Amino acid sequence: MGNWCTNISLQGVSQAEIVHVLEELGRRAYVTPANSNWCTLYDQECDRFDLDVLESLALTLSLRLNCTALATFNADDDILWLGI
């Protein structure tokens, strides 16, 4: 059995800015501190492995924060989907 994970990495915005938008959207997520100008978030609803939810949240965050978003979807180490 392989790994399962989803996350969204955002470039050029602070952890606090991301948390603020997530709170406005009513989302529950863990957000890492910035590292090399990138923050990564692990959203609770995205962990249901619905690509539409992951893609929608990445697009919403990218537009609201005016930044680059990289969405990652790894299903059982058999499927790796990346969206920018």
Secondary structure, DSSP 8 states (H G I E B T S, - for coil): ---EEEEEEEES--HHHHHHHHHHHT--EEE---BTTEEEEEETGGGG--HHHHHHHHHHHHHHHTSEEEEEEEETTTEEEEE-
